[in-house]
Amino acid sequence: MKSRLDPYLALILAVAQVVIGQGAEWGQRLERAALDWYAYSLLLVGPALILVRRRYPVATTVITLFVTGAYLVGSYPYGPIFFTPGVMLFWLVVDGRRLVAWLLAAGMFSFFEVYAWAIGNRSLFHAIWISTAMMLLMVMAELVRILRERRAERARAEEEEARRQASEERLTMAQELHDVLAHNISLIHVQASTALHLIDDQPDQARTALATIKTASKEVLGEMRSVLNVLREGAPRAPTSGLDHLDNLIERSGLDVTLKRVGSRPLPAQVERAAYRIVQESLTNVTRHAPGAKVTVRLEYGTAELIVRVTDTGATSPAPLSEDGSGNGIPGMRERAAALGGSLVAGPVGNGFQVEARLPLPEENA
């Protein structure tokens, strides 16, 4: 309940206690005293305290119970005076001040019993009725408190899950950006070096290298825009590259690459993306460390896993980018494979190097 509703609740309780109190006065005119200005002031004190009870919850509850006792000692009619103390005790429990609430409830029950005995009402039924009513009130308050705490715990868990997913999304974006930038910037670097070397003697080949640079720069800008769009609230993620884009990737790489596919079948989006990035990073490493090498990319579509194997024959010329980069390429590929429950092995093979990833396929897609 919002605090802005407190004035309305205070008004409702004030009207109810005064109006119903007048009815109770008529019904109990032979047993209890008539309402006077003092009784009306006591009937209005509790509702007025509703306005400040959020700031002083315990103090307002104690004063309300004291006012209720003063009303009873004045021999005024029973009935509406009990509304506000019930609300105060209920809220005290719901707000988490359980011990204070139960102690005040026990004290109030003791006062009711002492007062009943003092005026000659020593009926066991009266004691049972009072204790049952107060116990029902407190138990209902406890149930509401439990429901609120469970709802708050569920909200905290959902918030924590949202934070965890956001963190994973940021890590995914960082990995995507690393792969996109590493591949395309390495390609641009190599082609720019080639263009500078050939621009005077072989302008046609230099023009080809510059065209490759233009295509690669456009590609990297497009993929970066796709990844960074996730940061915009409500912006959908654009489709990331999959294995159907391998031909374009190989063409842009400028390497001598042979692509072999063994079998064919639909793949989950996350497997498509991981396989594509592993091939991309492998070609980036060849560009950096083994220029002039022949590369074989082999995709084996099994019933339970996808095998991605990238093998090169070794460098035939000095590697201008061998000292560049952060060294996160192979660990990043391993993380991609491990995130899907797969594995990745990378190491020398003959004069060259080989990367082999095994990506398991979910049973429902097998």
Beta strands, then each sheet from edge to edge (+ up, - down):
strand 1: 256-262
strand 2: 294-301
strand 3: 305-312
strand 4: 343-349
strand 5: 352-360
sheet 1: 1+ 2+ 3- 5+ 4-
end
